[in-house]
Amino acid sequence: MATAFAGVWSPVVGRSVGPWEYVAKLSMRASASSFLASRPPVVAMVSRRAALGVMPARLAAPTSSRQLTMAAVSTTEEAQPEVPLRLKGVNKPVAVVGDLKDFAGVSISTRPELIRAITSYVKEYGLQLESDKRLFRTDAKLRKFLYVDQCSFLSISKYLTPHVKKPEDVSPELAKQADQMVLAADLAADEAEAAAGITNGGGSKSRKRKAKRNTNKAMGPARAKVEGRGIFRPLKLSKVLSKVCGADKLSRPDAVKAVWRYIKLNKLQSPSDGRVILCDPLLKDLFGCDRTDAFKMNKLLTAHLTEL
């Protein structure tokens, strides 16, 4: 029997096979054929659904995964209450100078607010180009600080840079006003988050841990600053430090900020390295040296700060 089947050409595998391999292949082919024959036709299954008026969801309402994701995001956003914006990053207060100050009518604002004011002005006076709504032409008012005859909305921020400065570089009054704006915004955001029971709207684990730490401190750092707790507790300044800061009592962060304001207004930073401070007579009395750097300055201030 084995000799009779040796070297048989098998149409199943397309080559010469041995007897036992040939039998196994035929058995597998027969099993597969019987399985396919026993399956109901797909057309009949679809026609039965059509007859009953039932349409598969993937055929009845084709929806992309992006649409489903956006729908989930919009549902989540609708469920969360709106929290006041914190003034940091691109939203931090800036001093407005030059012709932009005349146009905006304010001496301190934020970059996004200035861009919105210019955009509203362009749309109100119909300065957008008909051929491309992303571009607009400038009139006499806009040309004073944009310096171009035609501009795109995406380029406004670039042209505003020469007309906005850090508040502490302009005057101590504007710096104080900017600090008050940031503090008020942080306090409002902390209160809104606490009222809504929001710790953090998702994100990385480190951000969630940071939000948990903030909620453990009553209403967060803004409330601690208002109530004068922790590092924000008021300290008594020495006579020399009081002359530099213009106050007798300040918290350590506010004292450091006031010293930096004095340094920048009097241009006492080294031209080659901004971290190096070139001391004038008043700072020599404060630090006891001709020059220091930003890292040593905080340590030198410790001797001039005492508890009340």
Backbone torsions as a table, in degrees:
resi	resn	phi	psi	omega
1	MET	NA	-44.9	-179.8
2	ALA	-62.4	-36.6	-179.8
3	THR	-68.8	-37.2	-178.6
4	ALA	-64.7	-33.7	-177.5
5	PHE	-93.0	-5.5	-178.1
6	ALA	-67.1	132.2	175.3
7	GLY	74.4	22.3	179.3
8	VAL	-73.3	133.4	174.9
9	TRP	-76.6	122.6	-176.3
10	SER	-105.7	120.7	174.8
11	PRO	-70.3	-14.2	-179.2
12	VAL	-71.3	-47.0	-177.1
13	VAL	-106.2	-8.5	175.6
14	GLY	75.2	26.9	178.5
15	ARG	-158.4	172.9	178.0
16	SER	-75.9	127.9	-175.5
17	VAL	-129.1	164.2	175.6
18	GLY	-80.0	169.8	-174.7
19	PRO	-64.1	-44.0	-176.3
20	TRP	-72.6	-36.0	175.8
21	GLU	-66.1	-37.6	-179.4
22	TYR	-64.6	-43.8	-180.0
23	VAL	-64.1	-41.2	-179.4
24	ALA	-64.3	-41.5	-179.7
25	LYS	-65.3	-40.8	177.8
26	LEU	-62.7	-39.9	-179.9
27	SER	-63.6	-43.1	179.1
28	MET	-63.6	-40.3	-179.4
29	ARG	-65.5	-40.8	179.9
30	ALA	-65.4	-40.0	179.3
31	SER	-64.0	-41.7	179.4
32	ALA	-65.2	-40.6	179.9
33	SER	-64.3	-42.6	-179.9
34	SER	-66.8	-34.6	178.8
35	PHE	-67.1	-43.3	179.0
36	LEU	-66.2	-36.1	-179.7
37	ALA	-67.7	-31.2	-177.9
38	SER	-78.8	-16.7	-178.3
39	ARG	-73.6	138.6	175.9
40	PRO	-71.3	147.1	-179.7
41	PRO	-66.0	143.5	-178.7
42	VAL	-67.0	-34.3	-178.0
43	VAL	-63.1	-41.7	-179.5
44	ALA	-64.2	-36.8	-179.8
45	MET	-65.3	-43.9	179.0
46	VAL	-66.1	-39.7	-179.0
47	SER	-65.8	-35.1	177.5
48	ARG	-64.6	-40.6	177.7
49	ARG	-64.2	-40.8	179.7
50	ALA	-64.6	-38.4	179.8
51	ALA	-65.3	-33.3	178.4
52	LEU	-83.8	-5.6	-179.5
53	GLY	79.0	20.1	179.8
54	VAL	-104.3	124.7	179.7
55	MET	-115.0	133.5	177.0
56	PRO	-56.5	145.4	-177.1
57	ALA	-61.7	-34.2	-178.1
58	ARG	-69.9	-21.8	176.8
59	LEU	-94.2	-34.0	-175.4
60	ALA	-73.8	-41.1	-176.5
61	ALA	-136.3	79.5	178.9
62	PRO	-64.6	118.3	-177.7
63	THR	-130.2	128.6	179.9
64	SER	-73.7	158.4	178.4
65	SER	-64.6	-31.8	178.3
66	ARG	-65.1	-40.6	178.9
67	GLN	-63.3	-41.7	178.8
68	LEU	-63.9	-41.0	179.5
69	THR	-64.4	-45.5	179.9
70	MET	-63.8	-36.3	178.2
71	ALA	-65.1	-39.6	178.3
72	ALA	-66.1	-40.3	179.3
73	VAL	-64.6	-43.6	-179.2
74	SER	-65.0	-37.1	177.6
75	THR	-64.1	-40.6	178.8
76	THR	-65.5	-42.7	-179.5
77	GLU	-65.3	-36.8	179.0
78	GLU	-67.4	-32.2	-177.4
79	ALA	-73.9	-28.2	-176.9
80	GLN	-88.1	135.3	177.5
81	PRO	-71.3	156.0	-179.2
82	GLU	-78.8	133.2	-178.9
83	VAL	-109.9	135.0	178.3
84	PRO	-55.2	147.3	-176.5
85	LEU	-76.8	137.6	174.3
86	ARG	-86.2	139.7	-176.5
87	LEU	-88.6	82.6	176.7
88	LYS	-146.0	165.3	-177.8
89	GLY	66.8	-130.9	-179.8
90	VAL	-69.8	-16.8	-178.5
91	ASN	-93.5	4.8	-179.5
92	LYS	-70.3	150.2	-177.9
93	PRO	-64.7	143.2	176.6
94	VAL	-130.9	151.5	175.9
95	ALA	-83.4	132.6	-178.6
96	VAL	-99.8	127.8	-176.1
97	VAL	-130.0	167.8	173.4
98	GLY	68.4	-148.1	-177.3
99	ASP	-68.0	-26.3	176.7
100	LEU	-65.5	-35.2	177.4
101	LYS	-64.0	-40.4	177.3
102	ASP	-65.1	-36.7	-179.5
103	PHE	-71.2	-46.4	-176.1
104	ALA	-78.4	-28.9	-179.3
105	GLY	77.5	15.8	178.5
106	VAL	-134.7	154.5	178.1
107	SER	-99.4	-13.5	177.6
108	ILE	-145.2	137.1	-178.2
109	SER	-162.7	-166.0	174.0
110	THR	-118.6	156.1	-178.2
111	ARG	-60.0	-46.1	177.7
112	PRO	-59.6	-37.2	179.0
113	GLU	-65.6	-39.7	177.9
114	LEU	-65.0	-41.2	178.8
115	ILE	-64.8	-39.8	178.0
116	ARG	-64.7	-37.6	179.2
117	ALA	-64.8	-41.8	178.9
118	ILE	-67.2	-41.1	179.6
119	THR	-63.2	-42.0	178.0
120	SER	-64.0	-40.1	178.9
121	TYR	-62.5	-43.6	-179.3
122	VAL	-62.6	-44.2	-178.0
123	LYS	-72.6	-33.4	179.8
124	GLU	-65.4	-38.8	-177.5
125	TYR	-97.9	10.5	174.4
126	GLY	59.4	48.5	-177.3
127	LEU	-95.1	0.0	178.2
128	GLN	-71.6	147.9	178.3
129	LEU	-78.3	137.8	179.6
130	GLU	-68.0	-31.9	-177.2
131	SER	-75.4	-28.6	-178.9
132	ASP	-151.0	108.1	-175.7
133	LYS	-71.1	-9.6	177.1
134	ARG	-78.2	-11.6	-178.8
135	LEU	-113.0	155.8	175.4
136	PHE	-146.5	153.4	176.0
137	ARG	-92.7	152.9	-177.4
138	THR	-100.9	140.0	173.1
139	ASP	-94.6	-169.2	-175.2
140	ALA	-62.6	-38.5	-178.8
141	LYS	-66.4	-47.2	-177.9
142	LEU	-70.0	-32.7	-177.0
143	ARG	-68.3	-19.8	-179.2
144	LYS	-65.8	-31.1	-179.2
145	PHE	-120.9	-14.3	175.1
146	LEU	-89.6	-26.9	174.5
147	TYR	63.9	18.7	179.0
148	VAL	-133.9	158.4	178.0
149	ASP	-86.0	-22.6	-179.2
150	GLN	-144.5	141.3	-174.5
151	CYS	-146.6	155.4	173.5
152	SER	-101.8	155.5	-179.3
153	PHE	-63.6	-31.2	-179.6
154	LEU	-73.0	-17.5	-177.3
155	SER	-96.1	-1.8	-176.6
156	ILE	-59.7	-44.9	-176.7
157	SER	-59.1	-37.2	-179.5
158	LYS	-63.8	-41.3	-177.9
159	TYR	-76.0	-16.1	178.9
160	LEU	-81.0	-18.3	-172.9
161	THR	-53.4	-44.1	179.8
162	PRO	-66.8	-13.9	-173.7
163	HIS	-107.2	3.7	176.2
164	VAL	-125.4	138.9	-178.5
165	LYS	-136.7	167.2	174.2
166	LYS	-67.6	135.5	-177.9
167	PRO	-56.6	-37.6	-178.5
168	GLU	-68.7	-19.5	177.9
169	ASP	-82.8	-10.0	-177.8
170	VAL	-101.8	-54.5	179.8
171	SER	-163.0	153.1	176.5
172	PRO	-62.8	-31.4	-179.7
173	GLU	-64.2	-44.0	178.7
174	LEU	-67.4	-36.3	178.1
175	ALA	-63.0	-41.8	178.3
176	LYS	-65.7	-40.7	178.9
177	GLN	-63.8	-39.6	178.1
178	ALA	-64.5	-41.5	177.6
179	ASP	-61.7	-39.4	179.1
180	GLN	-66.5	-37.9	178.3
181	MET	-64.1	-44.8	-179.6
182	VAL	-64.3	-43.3	-179.3
183	LEU	-63.6	-44.0	179.2
184	ALA	-63.3	-40.3	179.4
185	ALA	-66.7	-42.0	178.9
186	ASP	-64.5	-41.3	180.0
187	LEU	-64.4	-42.6	178.5
188	ALA	-64.3	-39.6	179.4
189	ALA	-67.7	-40.8	178.3
190	ASP	-62.0	-43.3	-179.6
191	GLU	-66.1	-40.0	-179.9
192	ALA	-67.1	-40.2	179.3
193	GLU	-67.6	-39.2	179.1
194	ALA	-67.5	-40.0	179.7
195	ALA	-66.1	-34.0	-178.7
196	ALA	-89.3	-6.3	-178.8
197	GLY	72.8	28.7	-178.8
198	ILE	-95.7	126.1	173.1
199	THR	-98.4	-45.6	176.5
200	ASN	-165.5	138.4	-176.4
201	GLY	-81.5	39.1	-178.5
202	GLY	97.6	-164.3	178.9
203	GLY	103.8	-163.4	-174.3
204	SER	-71.9	167.1	-179.7
205	LYS	-66.0	-36.9	-178.9
206	SER	-64.7	-38.3	177.9
207	ARG	-66.3	-38.0	178.8
208	LYS	-66.9	-39.7	178.0
209	ARG	-64.7	-39.3	179.0
210	LYS	-64.4	-42.0	179.3
211	ALA	-64.3	-37.0	179.0
212	LYS	-65.2	-40.7	178.1
213	ARG	-61.9	-41.4	-179.1
214	ASN	-65.3	-39.9	-178.7
215	THR	-70.7	-25.8	177.3
216	ASN	-70.2	-20.2	179.2
217	LYS	-96.4	66.0	179.0
218	ALA	55.5	-106.9	-176.2
219	MET	-108.8	15.9	177.9
220	GLY	100.1	178.5	-175.7
221	PRO	-63.9	-30.8	179.9
222	ALA	-64.4	-42.3	178.4
223	ARG	-67.5	-36.9	177.5
224	ALA	-62.5	-36.3	178.6
225	LYS	-68.8	-40.5	179.6
226	VAL	-66.5	-42.1	-177.1
227	GLU	-83.0	-6.8	177.8
228	GLY	69.0	45.9	179.9
229	ARG	-110.2	161.6	175.3
230	GLY	63.3	-133.9	-179.2
231	ILE	-70.1	-13.0	-179.8
232	PHE	-91.8	7.6	178.6
233	ARG	-68.8	141.7	-179.4
234	PRO	-69.3	141.8	177.9
235	LEU	-124.4	156.1	178.3
236	LYS	-85.6	130.3	-179.1
237	LEU	-94.3	148.3	174.1
238	SER	-69.3	169.3	-178.0
239	LYS	-63.2	-40.4	-179.3
240	VAL	-67.2	-45.1	179.9
241	LEU	-66.5	-32.1	177.4
242	SER	-64.4	-36.1	177.9
243	LYS	-65.9	-37.6	-179.8
244	VAL	-72.2	-43.7	-174.2
245	CYS	-86.5	-22.4	-177.5
246	GLY	76.1	24.9	179.4
247	ALA	-154.2	157.9	179.4
248	ASP	-95.1	-26.2	-177.9
249	LYS	-133.5	127.6	177.4
250	LEU	-151.6	156.7	170.5
251	SER	-76.4	163.5	-178.1
252	ARG	-60.7	-46.4	177.5
253	PRO	-58.6	-40.8	179.9
254	ASP	-68.6	-33.9	177.6
255	ALA	-66.9	-43.6	177.8
256	VAL	-62.3	-41.8	179.2
257	LYS	-64.3	-39.1	179.7
258	ALA	-67.4	-37.9	177.8
259	VAL	-65.2	-43.2	177.2
260	TRP	-63.5	-36.8	177.4
261	ARG	-62.2	-42.3	178.2
262	TYR	-63.3	-41.3	-179.0
263	ILE	-64.2	-43.8	-177.2
264	LYS	-72.8	-38.4	179.3
265	LEU	-66.0	-31.6	-179.9
266	ASN	-97.1	6.2	176.3
267	LYS	52.4	56.2	-177.0
268	LEU	-102.3	9.5	175.7
269	GLN	-85.7	146.5	179.6
270	SER	-67.1	134.3	179.5
271	PRO	-62.2	-32.0	-177.3
272	SER	-83.4	-27.1	-178.7
273	ASP	-146.9	108.0	-176.9
274	GLY	-65.0	-14.5	179.2
275	ARG	-78.7	-17.3	-178.9
276	VAL	-89.6	132.3	-177.8
277	ILE	-108.4	124.3	177.5
278	LEU	-94.4	112.5	-170.2
279	CYS	-78.8	133.3	169.7
280	ASP	-88.5	179.2	-177.2
281	PRO	-53.8	-38.6	-178.6
282	LEU	-68.6	-41.7	178.9
283	LEU	-71.7	-27.2	175.1
284	LYS	-63.6	-40.6	176.3
285	ASP	-66.3	-32.3	-178.2
286	LEU	-75.6	-48.3	-174.6
287	PHE	-96.4	-21.0	-179.3
288	GLY	74.8	25.9	179.4
289	CYS	-154.7	166.9	-178.9
290	ASP	-80.9	-28.3	179.9
291	ARG	-152.4	151.0	177.7
292	THR	-148.7	-176.8	177.7
293	ASP	-127.9	174.2	-173.9
294	ALA	-62.5	-32.2	-176.9
295	PHE	-75.8	-39.8	-179.4
296	LYS	-75.3	-25.0	-175.8
297	MET	-59.6	-44.6	-179.5
298	ASN	-60.7	-37.6	179.0
299	LYS	-68.9	-39.6	-179.0
300	LEU	-68.1	-26.0	-179.2
301	LEU	-73.6	-19.0	-175.2
302	THR	-58.7	-38.4	-178.2
303	ALA	-67.6	-17.4	-177.0
304	HIS	-101.4	6.5	-179.8
305	LEU	-120.6	121.5	179.9
306	THR	-129.0	153.9	179.6
307	GLU	-69.0	147.3	177.9
308	LEU	-75.1	NA	NA
